[in-house]
Amino acid sequence: MKDKIIEKANDMFLNLGFKSVTMDDLATEMGISKKTIYTHFQNKTALVKATTDHLFCTISDGIDAIVDQKNGPIEELYEIKAFVLRHLKNEKTAPQYQLQKYYPKIYKALKARQFDMMQECVIENLERGINEDVFRKNIDIQFISRIYFIGAIGIKDQEMFPMQKFPITQLMADYLEYHVRGIATKKGLEILNNLLIKE
């Protein structure tokens, strides 16, 4: 039952927002009593933490599986983008923004975990891209990996990029293209342009 509650809460939080969904809403949606939810989760904060942990692990495992396929570095980035968007339900309610505003401690801990995971993944991607001559040899890997993370977090800032003007799917596509164009060799740009034709 605990896993079912986490899955349903995750779905509702991503579609309706962390702030909007109440324990009553979740109980009604699942056809269970609120007491059943409280048997597994002390309060809503504990449920929010459990759902964000679950989603983080799901996305991390999925990214690891994509990385293990050892596709081209640029193709890998586009596969990861598509995978993440599927799991975040295209972020209809800017969940990261709500998490930061209403659950700052959970957000801060999650951001630290995201940074560690992304650093490892992005650094490996950049090194492989240099070795395969799709990324320039003179790039500073530590700088690029950090600026990429800051940008990936930054484009979800609702004050800078309101969702009405900047749908998250387009924003992520534009940001990824911006990232690759900034570091790609001629060979890398050819791969990128072919991928963009298929998108």
N, C-alpha and C positions, 0 to 999 in steps of 0.2 A: 504493500500500500504506500509506503514511504516513497518509493521510486515513481509510482503513478502520480502522487501529489507533486513531486518535483517536476515531472514532465509536463503536467497540465499547468502548473504555476509558471514554468518557463515559457510555455506557449502564450499564456495570457499576459505575462509581463512584457514580452517582446511585442505583442500586438496592441496592448492597451496602455502599457506603461507601469513602472514600478509603483508610482504614487497612486494611480487610479484604481488598481485592483485591490480589493479588500479580502480579508479572510472569508467573509460572508459570500462574496462573489465566487471565490474559488470553491467553497463548499457547495453552493447552489449548482455551479457548472458541473461539478463531479457527482452530484447527487448523494453527498455524504454530509454528516453533521460537522459543524465547526469543531466540536469536541474531538473528533477523529483526527483532524489536522493538528490540534494542539497536543495530541498524544505523541506525535512525531516531532513537532516543532514548538519550542517554547513560546515564540512570538513571530511576528511577521519578519522582523530583522533576521532571525535565524533561518527562516524560509528563503528570504532573498539571498542570504549567504550560500545556502545549499544549492539554490538554482544557478547562481553565478559560478560556483565551483564546478557544478555538473557541466554547464555549457563550456567553461574554459577547458575542462578535461576532454570533452567531446571534440572541440575544435583542435586542441593540441594533438590528439590522437589522429585526427583526420589529416592534419598538416604533416605529421610524421609519416603517415602512409603515402602521401603524395611525394614527399622528399625521397622516400625509399625507392620510388619508381625510377629515380635518376633520369628524369627527362631533361631536356635542355633547360638551362637556368631561367631563360625568359619565359618559356612555356610553363615552367613550374610556378612562376609568380602569378600567371594568369589562371592556372588551375586552382591555386590557393585562394585567389580572389573570388572565383566562382563558388568554391566550396564554402568559404566564410559567409558570403551573401546568402547562400541557401540556408545556413544554420541560424543566421540572424534575422530570418524572415524579411529581409530587405529593410529591417529597422524602421517600421512605420511610426514608432513613437520616440525615436532618439533615446533608447534605453540607457546608453552611456551617460548622457546628459542628466537624466533623471537620477541615475545611480549616484553620480557625483554630487548632485544637489541634496538628495534626501538620505543617502547612505554613504557619507564621505569616507568613513573608516573602511567599509567594504570596498569602495571604489579605489582607495589608495593601495590596499593590499592586492587587489586584482591587477591594477596598473603595474605594480612591481613584478608580479608573476608574468604578465604579458611582455614586459620589457625583457626579462630573462629569456623567455621562450623565443621571442622575436629576434633578439640579438644573435642567439645561436643559429637560428634558421637563416637569417639574412646574411650573416657573416659567411656561412657555408655557401650560400647561393652566390655571393659576390666573388668569393675565392674561385668557385667553379667557373663562374662567368669569365673571370680573367684568364684562367687556364684554357678555356675553350675559345678564347679570343672573341667573345661577344660583349665583354665589358672592357673598358680601357685599362691598361696596366698601371697607369699613373694615378688611379683614384685612391683616396685615403679610406680604407675599409672601415676603420673605427668611426670616422666622421660620417660617412654615408649611412652606415647601419643605424647610427643614432638619429640622424636627421630624418631618415625614413620612418623611424618609430614616432618621432615627434609629429611628423606630418600626418601619419596614419591616425594618431590620436586627435591632432588639431583639426582635421577636416570634419570631425564630429562635434565641433563647438557650434552650438545653435545660434550664438550671437554673431559669429563670423559667417556661418553658412546655414542660414535658415532653410529648413526642409522644403518650404514652399517654393523657394528659388533654386535650391540645389538638391535634387533627389539623390539619396545616398548611393544608388547604383551608378548614376552618372558621375558623381563626385569620386567614387572609388576608381572608376575606369579612367577618369581624367588624371587622377593623382598617380596611378600606376604608370600610365603612359609618360607622364612628366618625369617620374623617377627613372624609368628605363632610358628615355631619350637623353637624359643628363649624363649617363654613364656608358652608353652603348658605343661600340665600334661600328664601322660600316657594315660588317657582317651581322652584328646585333640589330642594327636598324632594319636590315632586310627581313630578319626573322620577325621583328616587331610589326613591321608594315603588313606582312602576310597574316599575322595573328589578328590585326585590327580589321582586315578585310573580312575575316571569318566571324568576328564578334557580332 
